[in-house]
Amino acid sequence: MRQDEIWDAETARDYDTPGTGMFAPEVIGPTVDRLAELAAGGRALEFAIGTGRVAVPLAERGVPVAGIELSEPMVARLRDKVDESGIPVVVGDMATATAPGEYSLVYLVFNTIANLLTQAEQVACFRNAARHLAPGGRFVIELWVPELRKLPPGQQATVWQVEPGYVGLDTYDPLAQLIVSHHFRFDDSRQATLFRTPHRYVWPAELDLMGQLAGFELESRHADWTGGEFTAESRSHVSVYRLPPVA
């Protein structure tokens, strides 16, 4: 299934969960704080801006924000919150689409670089970020660490979240470096709904090489937006890549 088919009107309608999950204040707050700091008074561009989960509060902090987004239904939901003059958006693929102007910060959060399903597309995404940045500009990626250590030989799936009314599991294709995330939601009836998304998982070292190919240097890597130490046990990371400043 293509990404534009996954992120359709039905998905966009149900995407926002105000005050809970990835929209919870304890999630949004540190993310916006760190991005505002990294923007350093300049303009920010969000790849895969979606419904504006991060862009809207970042703009409210006084950071000029623009976006690139593949899904028109997701952009329509963003437009319910802020108009084009407030947060301009280019509809297109984050690996190739161009937003006007120059930026001090490009950011790509919540594992979304993995929505690009080939290594070539992911490298192109880094290069597209570099094209949009001024010298010394930063590209920030939030990404999970593949949990292959939990996958013994012969097992094809890991369960990564279980809570009332929800089970999340991933099926792995290690040869193709692909994952399909399965989101099962259910109530007290005998019925359940399933939402699936494909991803190409990326190790931090491979991500760093992509950055080098696009002219970036790794500036920092932390386990979360608050600056927690990244260790071998970390389940995700926030990596900051920077272009060289003008000599």
Stockholm file with secondary structure:
# STOCKHOLM 1.0

chainA/1-247         MRQDEIWDAETARDYDTPGTGMFAPEVIGPTVDRLAELAAGGRALEFAIGTGRVAVPLAERGVPVAGIELSEPMVARLRDKVDESGIPVVVGDMATATAPGEYSLVYLVFNTIANLLTQAEQVACFRNAARHLAPGGRFVIELWVPELRKLPPGQQATVWQVEPGYVGLDTYDPLAQLIVSHHFRFDDSRQATLFRTPHRYVWPAELDLMGQLAGFELESRHADWTGGEFTAESRSHVSVYRLPPVA
#=GR chainA/1-247 SS CCHHHHSCHHHHHHHCCTTSGGGSHHHHHHHHHHHHHHHTTSCEEEETCTTCTTHHHHHHTTCCEEEEESCHHHHHHHHTTSCTTTSCEEESCTTTCCCSSCEEEEEECTTGGGGSCSHHHHHHHHHHHHHHEEEEEEEEEEEECCCGGGCCTTCCEEEEEEETTEEEEEEEETTTTEEEEEEEEECSSSCEEEEEEEEECCCHHHHHHHHHHTTCEEEEEESSTTCCBCCTTCSEEEEEEECCCCC
#=GC SS_cons         CCHHHHSCHHHHHHHCCTTSGGGSHHHHHHHHHHHHHHHTTSCEEEETCTTCTTHHHHHHTTCCEEEEESCHHHHHHHHTTSCTTTSCEEESCTTTCCCSSCEEEEEECTTGGGGSCSHHHHHHHHHHHHHHEEEEEEEEEEEECCCGGGCCTTCCEEEEEEETTEEEEEEEETTTTEEEEEEEEECSSSCEEEEEEEEECCCHHHHHHHHHHTTCEEEEEESSTTCCBCCTTCSEEEEEEECCCCC
//
